[in-house]
Amino acid sequence: MWLKFSCFMASCGGKRLTLQQVSQLICPETDADLPQGEPLPGALPEALRAELIAFRRDLHMHPELGNQEFRTTAAIKARLEQAGLAPRVLASGTGLLCDVGTRGESTRPMLALRADIDALPIPDSKTGVPYRSTVPDRAHACGHDIHTATVLGAGLVLAELDRRGLLPDPVRLIFQPAEEVLPGGAPDAIDSGALEGVGRIIGVHCDPKVDVGRIGLRVGAITSACDRLELSLDGPGGHTARPHLTTDLVTAAAKVATEVPALLARRVDARSGLALTWGRLETGHACNVIPQHAELSGTVRCLDLRAWREAPDLVHAAIDEVAGMYRAKTVVNYVRGVPPVVNEAAAIDLLAGAMSARRGPYAIEDTDQSLGGEDFSWYLEHVPGAMARLGVRTPGDTRGLDLHRGDFDADEEAITVGVELFTAAALLHGNHP
């Protein structure tokens, strides 16, 4: 299907597609009666656009860390209630869920739109903008304020469409806390019922390498898995003159540090990208004393979901195998992070169709797999879905801004793009298999 969209680009000349054209691409057997040339409803009104920019700037000025997003949650809740909706706060006390529309006679599972709402513990170093963070050592440096404004705006537009009888199926809005805190806030949202009645979920993530007005799509893994590993090695200690009478813990630690990553590389398919990288190794206090204790810590990253599921057992076995050769006792603390986000092909087709309807197929580009982690992956353990990269770079901007930097900022036109992407996807989802 993704190939079908790519091939269709040449024939449409990069123009926005009509409702009939997009629906024919997504599900050709169900849309023969759609009127020719009918535009897709749900464009973002100018007044709401200005309101969402102001809302985003308010969040940007008042960033809150994971599981502390009380002000953010209250602001989202108040605006949804003002629109006549009934949001419900998650059991954890921050974040919320909100359904838009009524089911009526439809029995199809809902489409969910997800935004993360937390900030990062870093100072905002931007200058020359009136919406710089007012909270010391706190910043929305990953674009979650953009994500929040986008899903909020989509919910408000869809609520108006529902009042006009133009929303075919209800849609769930998920405003999730604590994405930046391992293992993420998604599991708590799921436990609070975020996916009950949901058949597919979509989201976006800001990408400062993509121009505003465009999105990046990829079928399959779009992020990587990342886990944390902490290891203790112990032995009786002794004199460096007699290492044969004890456990040479320095040698054992050195061998574990070098041989375990190499051994793992021979235990899994190289295409999985499973890699153990140590960031810390500490042991010993004197040149003539064999220490009794050593500590190592690092990260385990992989590109493949199957390899991620196998990784803890593989790592434990490799450590025991190498450390056992030197009679070192081991204590392994393998801390699960997040699995890779693996985009469903059908959900990518839906996003491609939605973007083509709004901005034309030339507003879509391929994107690479990132080595970063994203807890959106937890939702995809339960229902299919996809995450798109939302372009936030002003065309011609050469500053090279990146995520998780104090000077990160986004072109606020991305809010309009995200809202219209989400509303189009919600309208087209009913025609999607």
Summary of the structure (lengths in Angstrom):
residues: 433
radius of gyration: 24.8
end to end distance: 12.1
largest distance: 88.9
contacts: 1546
relative contact order: 0.19
helix: 37%
strand: 23%
